[in-house]
Amino acid sequence: PDAPAAAAPPPPQAILKVLALHGFSQDAHTFRGKLGAVRKALKSTCELTFLNAPHSVEGAFDDDAGADSSASAPSTSQSRAWFTSGENARCGARKASDEGWTRPAMSTSYVGFEETVTLARDALAANGGEFDGILGFSQGSTAAVALLAAIPELRRAKFVALVAGFSPRDEDMLASIRNAAPFTTPSLHIHGDADALVTRERVCELAEFFNAPEFFFHEGAHGVPTSAAKRLKQFVAASSQTIAR
């Protein structure tokens, strides 16, 4: 009798396209440099698209310095933001040492997020109309959730990973998110016990906009720790297998 036919090999796994949003006063190059362990863990499964935020904040205090990363920022890096503080715009403060300066994470009035929405729409169109995942750090995490609310096509993503993301305090942004939530997109929220810039309370408040948030807490500070790489890889694999396109 003829030997049974060999089983066909499984089809190659499609590379997941991930939108990556840096933190306040970082840029795409800086964020990429701070994600060494994460990029290595996701190398075979994900292609990261790093966007530059639309607003320059050159000279501002670097609120989102990655304390857990040894990677230094390249000399060509820029300080940029997805939105800026309305309080600073009103009083003319441009850097942390100026009188009346308000750190954007503590602001209750955001300026310029409309430009971020336009930038994200353009990136989405250039990427064939969808991203499989979104990865954000600090202000970039907050912007990611606001973008989910503003751009329905982004909600087709298979996962969202938010590092040190804080709930917004701007009422217009909050209203937009609340109107669109709860989001069914699987979400992983990463936060350090020693984070002096973003509280655990605000991380959990941001997670409440999702149906089934998962958490990874670590002992580090305000950054993307190498310890998160393995957990993030597991989360991406599980999410991409269980969520139908």
TORKOL-4160 file (C-alpha; in steps of 0.2 Angstrom, whole numbers, padded with zeros to 4 digits, m for minus):
245
<pt num="1" X="0000" Y="0000" Z="0000"/>
<pt num="2" X="0005" Y="0018" Z="m0003"/>
<pt num="3" X="0013" Y="0027" Z="0011"/>
<pt num="4" X="0002" Y="0041" Z="0019"/>
<pt num="5" X="0005" Y="0058" Z="0012"/>
<pt num="6" X="0016" Y="0069" Z="0023"/>
<pt num="7" X="0006" Y="0082" Z="0032"/>
<pt num="8" X="0008" Y="0099" Z="0024"/>
<pt num="9" X="0019" Y="0111" Z="0033"/>
<pt num="10" X="0010" Y="0125" Z="0042"/>
<pt num="11" X="0009" Y="0141" Z="0033"/>
<pt num="12" X="0022" Y="0154" Z="0037"/>
<pt num="13" X="0016" Y="0166" Z="0051"/>
<pt num="14" X="0011" Y="0183" Z="0045"/>
<pt num="15" X="0022" Y="0197" Z="0052"/>
<pt num="16" X="0011" Y="0208" Z="0063"/>
<pt num="17" X="0012" Y="0227" Z="0060"/>
<pt num="18" X="0013" Y="0237" Z="0076"/>
<pt num="19" X="0012" Y="0256" Z="0078"/>
<pt num="20" X="0024" Y="0262" Z="0091"/>
<pt num="21" X="0021" Y="0279" Z="0100"/>
<pt num="22" X="0036" Y="0286" Z="0110"/>
<pt num="23" X="0034" Y="0296" Z="0127"/>
<pt num="24" X="0035" Y="0315" Z="0130"/>
<pt num="25" X="0051" Y="0324" Z="0125"/>
<pt num="26" X="0057" Y="0308" Z="0115"/>
<pt num="27" X="0056" Y="0304" Z="0097"/>
<pt num="28" X="0055" Y="0289" Z="0086"/>
<pt num="29" X="0074" Y="0286" Z="0087"/>
<pt num="30" X="0075" Y="0288" Z="0105"/>
<pt num="31" X="0060" Y="0276" Z="0108"/>
<pt num="32" X="0068" Y="0263" Z="0097"/>
<pt num="33" X="0084" Y="0263" Z="0106"/>
<pt num="34" X="0075" Y="0260" Z="0123"/>
<pt num="35" X="0066" Y="0245" Z="0116"/>
<pt num="36" X="0081" Y="0234" Z="0113"/>
<pt num="37" X="0075" Y="0219" Z="0123"/>
<pt num="38" X="0057" Y="0221" Z="0117"/>
<pt num="39" X="0062" Y="0222" Z="0098"/>
<pt num="40" X="0073" Y="0207" Z="0100"/>
<pt num="41" X="0059" Y="0197" Z="0108"/>
<pt num="42" X="0047" Y="0202" Z="0095"/>
<pt num="43" X="0059" Y="0202" Z="0080"/>
<pt num="44" X="0052" Y="0186" Z="0072"/>
<pt num="45" X="0033" Y="0191" Z="0074"/>
<pt num="46" X="0032" Y="0210" Z="0073"/>
<pt num="47" X="0037" Y="0224" Z="0062"/>
<pt num="48" X="0037" Y="0241" Z="0072"/>
<pt num="49" X="0032" Y="0257" Z="0064"/>
<pt num="50" X="0039" Y="0271" Z="0075"/>
<pt num="51" X="0030" Y="0288" Z="0073"/>
<pt num="52" X="0037" Y="0305" Z="0077"/>
<pt num="53" X="0025" Y="0316" Z="0087"/>
<pt num="54" X="0019" Y="0332" Z="0078"/>
<pt num="55" X="0024" Y="0345" Z="0092"/>
<pt num="56" X="0042" Y="0350" Z="0096"/>
<pt num="57" X="0046" Y="0353" Z="0115"/>
<pt num="58" X="0064" Y="0356" Z="0113"/>
<pt num="59" X="0072" Y="0362" Z="0129"/>
<pt num="60" X="0058" Y="0355" Z="0140"/>
<pt num="61" X="0063" Y="0344" Z="0155"/>
<pt num="62" X="0064" Y="0326" Z="0149"/>
<pt num="63" X="0049" Y="0319" Z="0159"/>
<pt num="64" X="0050" Y="0302" Z="0150"/>
<pt num="65" X="0068" Y="0298" Z="0152"/>
<pt num="66" X="0069" Y="0279" Z="0152"/>
<pt num="67" X="0077" Y="0276" Z="0169"/>
<pt num="68" X="0078" Y="0257" Z="0166"/>
<pt num="69" X="0087" Y="0258" Z="0149"/>
<pt num="70" X="0105" Y="0260" Z="0146"/>
<pt num="71" X="0103" Y="0265" Z="0128"/>
<pt num="72" X="0108" Y="0283" Z="0126"/>
<pt num="73" X="0098" Y="0295" Z="0114"/>
<pt num="74" X="0106" Y="0298" Z="0097"/>
<pt num="75" X="0113" Y="0315" Z="0095"/>
<pt num="76" X="0100" Y="0318" Z="0081"/>
<pt num="77" X="0086" Y="0315" Z="0092"/>
<pt num="78" X="0072" Y="0328" Z="0095"/>
<pt num="79" X="0060" Y="0332" Z="0109"/>
<pt num="80" X="0043" Y="0329" Z="0104"/>
<pt num="81" X="0025" Y="0327" Z="0111"/>
<pt num="82" X="0008" Y="0320" Z="0105"/>
<pt num="83" X="0000" Y="0335" Z="0114"/>
<pt num="84" X="0005" Y="0349" Z="0125"/>
<pt num="85" X="0000" Y="0358" Z="0141"/>
<pt num="86" X="m0014" Y="0371" Z="0139"/>
<pt num="87" X="m0008" Y="0379" Z="0155"/>
<pt num="88" X="0010" Y="0381" Z="0148"/>
<pt num="89" X="0002" Y="0389" Z="0132"/>
<pt num="90" X="m0007" Y="0401" Z="0142"/>
<pt num="91" X="0007" Y="0407" Z="0153"/>
<pt num="92" X="0021" Y="0406" Z="0140"/>
<pt num="93" X="0031" Y="0392" Z="0149"/>
<pt num="94" X="0042" Y="0382" Z="0137"/>
<pt num="95" X="0053" Y="0372" Z="0149"/>
<pt num="96" X="0052" Y="0365" Z="0167"/>
<pt num="97" X="0062" Y="0379" Z="0174"/>
<pt num="98" X="0050" Y="0392" Z="0168"/>
<pt num="99" X="0037" Y="0399" Z="0181"/>
<pt num="100" X="0020" Y="0391" Z="0179"/>
<pt num="101" X="0026" Y="0376" Z="0169"/>
<pt num="102" X="0015" Y="0361" Z="0170"/>
<pt num="103" X="0021" Y="0344" Z="0166"/>
<pt num="104" X="0009" Y="0337" Z="0152"/>
<pt num="105" X="0005" Y="0322" Z="0163"/>
<pt num="106" X="m0002" Y="0333" Z="0176"/>
<pt num="107" X="m0011" Y="0345" Z="0164"/>
<pt num="108" X="m0030" Y="0346" Z="0164"/>
<pt num="109" X="m0030" Y="0355" Z="0147"/>
<pt num="110" X="m0022" Y="0347" Z="0131"/>
<pt num="111" X="m0017" Y="0357" Z="0116"/>
<pt num="112" X="m0013" Y="0350" Z="0099"/>
<pt num="113" X="m0020" Y="0332" Z="0099"/>
<pt num="114" X="m0029" Y="0335" Z="0083"/>
<pt num="115" X="m0012" Y="0335" Z="0074"/>
<pt num="116" X="m0008" Y="0318" Z="0081"/>
<pt num="117" X="m0025" Y="0311" Z="0075"/>
<pt num="118" X="m0021" Y="0317" Z="0057"/>
<pt num="119" X="m0003" Y="0310" Z="0059"/>
<pt num="120" X="m0010" Y="0293" Z="0064"/>
<pt num="121" X="m0023" Y="0293" Z="0050"/>
<pt num="122" X="m0009" Y="0296" Z="0038"/>
<pt num="123" X="0001" Y="0282" Z="0045"/>
<pt num="124" X="m0014" Y="0270" Z="0045"/>
<pt num="125" X="m0017" Y="0274" Z="0026"/>
<pt num="126" X="0001" Y="0271" Z="0022"/>
<pt num="127" X="0000" Y="0255" Z="0031"/>
<pt num="128" X="m0015" Y="0248" Z="0021"/>
<pt num="129" X="m0028" Y="0254" Z="0032"/>
<pt num="130" X="m0024" Y="0244" Z="0048"/>
<pt num="131" X="m0011" Y="0240" Z="0061"/>
<pt num="132" X="m0011" Y="0223" Z="0070"/>
<pt num="133" X="m0005" Y="0231" Z="0087"/>
<pt num="134" X="m0001" Y="0247" Z="0096"/>
<pt num="135" X="0013" Y="0249" Z="0108"/>
<pt num="136" X="0014" Y="0265" Z="0118"/>
<pt num="137" X="0025" Y="0273" Z="0132"/>
<pt num="138" X="0019" Y="0285" Z="0144"/>
<pt num="139" X="0012" Y="0300" Z="0135"/>
<pt num="140" X="0012" Y="0289" Z="0120"/>
<pt num="141" X="0001" Y="0276" Z="0129"/>
<pt num="142" X="m0012" Y="0289" Z="0133"/>
<pt num="143" X="m0012" Y="0295" Z="0115"/>
<pt num="144" X="m0014" Y="0277" Z="0109"/>
<pt num="145" X="m0030" Y="0276" Z="0119"/>
<pt num="146" X="m0036" Y="0293" Z="0113"/>
<pt num="147" X="m0033" Y="0287" Z="0095"/>
<pt num="148" X="m0043" Y="0271" Z="0098"/>
<pt num="149" X="m0057" Y="0283" Z="0102"/>
<pt num="150" X="m0054" Y="0295" Z="0088"/>
<pt num="151" X="m0050" Y="0282" Z="0074"/>
<pt num="152" X="m0062" Y="0267" Z="0073"/>
<pt num="153" X="m0051" Y="0258" Z="0061"/>
<pt num="154" X="m0038" Y="0256" Z="0075"/>
<pt num="155" X="m0050" Y="0246" Z="0085"/>
<pt num="156" X="m0047" Y="0231" Z="0073"/>
<pt num="157" X="m0030" Y="0229" Z="0081"/>
<pt num="158" X="m0027" Y="0212" Z="0089"/>
<pt num="159" X="m0018" Y="0220" Z="0104"/>
<pt num="160" X="m0013" Y="0236" Z="0113"/>
<pt num="161" X="0002" Y="0236" Z="0125"/>
<pt num="162" X="0004" Y="0252" Z="0136"/>
<pt num="163" X="0019" Y="0255" Z="0146"/>
<pt num="164" X="0017" Y="0268" Z="0160"/>
<pt num="165" X="0001" Y="0275" Z="0152"/>
<pt num="166" X="m0009" Y="0287" Z="0162"/>
<pt num="167" X="m0027" Y="0292" Z="0162"/>
<pt num="168" X="m0030" Y="0309" Z="0154"/>
<pt num="169" X="m0036" Y="0324" Z="0164"/>
<pt num="170" X="m0042" Y="0334" Z="0149"/>
<pt num="171" X="m0061" Y="0333" Z="0149"/>
<pt num="172" X="m0063" Y="0333" Z="0130"/>
<pt num="173" X="m0051" Y="0319" Z="0128"/>
<pt num="174" X="m0059" Y="0310" Z="0143"/>
<pt num="175" X="m0076" Y="0312" Z="0135"/>
<pt num="176" X="m0071" Y="0305" Z="0118"/>
<pt num="177" X="m0063" Y="0290" Z="0126"/>
<pt num="178" X="m0078" Y="0287" Z="0137"/>
<pt num="179" X="m0090" Y="0288" Z="0122"/>
<pt num="180" X="m0080" Y="0275" Z="0113"/>
<pt num="181" X="m0076" Y="0263" Z="0127"/>
<pt num="182" X="m0076" Y="0250" Z="0133"/>
<pt num="183" X="m0063" Y="0244" Z="0120"/>
<pt num="184" X="m0063" Y="0225" Z="0116"/>
<pt num="185" X="m0045" Y="0225" Z="0110"/>
<pt num="186" X="m0034" Y="0214" Z="0122"/>
<pt num="187" X="m0023" Y="0226" Z="0132"/>
<pt num="188" X="m0007" Y="0224" Z="0143"/>
<pt num="189" X="m0003" Y="0237" Z="0155"/>
<pt num="190" X="0015" Y="0238" Z="0161"/>
<pt num="191" X="0021" Y="0249" Z="0176"/>
<pt num="192" X="0035" Y="0250" Z="0188"/>
<pt num="193" X="0034" Y="0250" Z="0207"/>
<pt num="194" X="0047" Y="0264" Z="0207"/>
<pt num="195" X="0039" Y="0275" Z="0194"/>
<pt num="196" X="0040" Y="0293" Z="0201"/>
<pt num="197" X="0031" Y="0301" Z="0187"/>
<pt num="198" X="0015" Y="0290" Z="0184"/>
<pt num="199" X="0005" Y="0283" Z="0198"/>
<pt num="200" X="m0002" Y="0265" Z="0199"/>
<pt num="201" X="m0019" Y="0273" Z="0201"/>
<pt num="202" X="m0018" Y="0282" Z="0184"/>
<pt num="203" X="m0012" Y="0267" Z="0176"/>
<pt num="204" X="m0026" Y="0257" Z="0182"/>
<pt num="205" X="m0038" Y="0271" Z="0177"/>
<pt num="206" X="m0032" Y="0270" Z="0159"/>
<pt num="207" X="m0035" Y="0251" Z="0160"/>
<pt num="208" X="m0053" Y="0253" Z="0165"/>
<pt num="209" X="m0057" Y="0258" Z="0147"/>
<pt num="210" X="m0053" Y="0240" Z="0141"/>
<pt num="211" X="m0065" Y="0225" Z="0143"/>
<pt num="212" X="m0051" Y="0213" Z="0149"/>
<pt num="213" X="m0035" Y="0222" Z="0154"/>
<pt num="214" X="m0020" Y="0212" Z="0159"/>
<pt num="215" X="m0006" Y="0219" Z="0170"/>
<pt num="216" X="0013" Y="0217" Z="0172"/>
<pt num="217" X="0020" Y="0226" Z="0186"/>
<pt num="218" X="0039" Y="0226" Z="0189"/>
<pt num="219" X="0051" Y="0234" Z="0202"/>
<pt num="220" X="0059" Y="0247" Z="0190"/>
<pt num="221" X="0055" Y="0265" Z="0187"/>
<pt num="222" X="0048" Y="0275" Z="0173"/>
<pt num="223" X="0054" Y="0265" Z="0158"/>
<pt num="224" X="0053" Y="0250" Z="0147"/>
<pt num="225" X="0062" Y="0236" Z="0157"/>
<pt num="226" X="0070" Y="0221" Z="0149"/>
<pt num="227" X="0059" Y="0210" Z="0161"/>
<pt num="228" X="0044" Y="0215" Z="0151"/>
<pt num="229" X="0050" Y="0208" Z="0135"/>
<pt num="230" X="0046" Y="0190" Z="0138"/>
<pt num="231" X="0028" Y="0194" Z="0145"/>
<pt num="232" X="0025" Y="0206" Z="0130"/>
<pt num="233" X="0030" Y="0192" Z="0118"/>
<pt num="234" X="0018" Y="0180" Z="0127"/>
<pt num="235" X="0004" Y="0193" Z="0126"/>
<pt num="236" X="0006" Y="0196" Z="0108"/>
<pt num="237" X="0007" Y="0178" Z="0104"/>
<pt num="238" X="m0009" Y="0174" Z="0113"/>
<pt num="239" X="m0018" Y="0189" Z="0107"/>
<pt num="240" X="m0014" Y="0186" Z="0089"/>
<pt num="241" X="m0019" Y="0168" Z="0090"/>
<pt num="242" X="m0036" Y="0171" Z="0098"/>
<pt num="243" X="m0042" Y="0187" Z="0089"/>
<pt num="244" X="m0049" Y="0184" Z="0072"/>
<pt num="245" X="m0044" Y="0197" Z="0059"/>
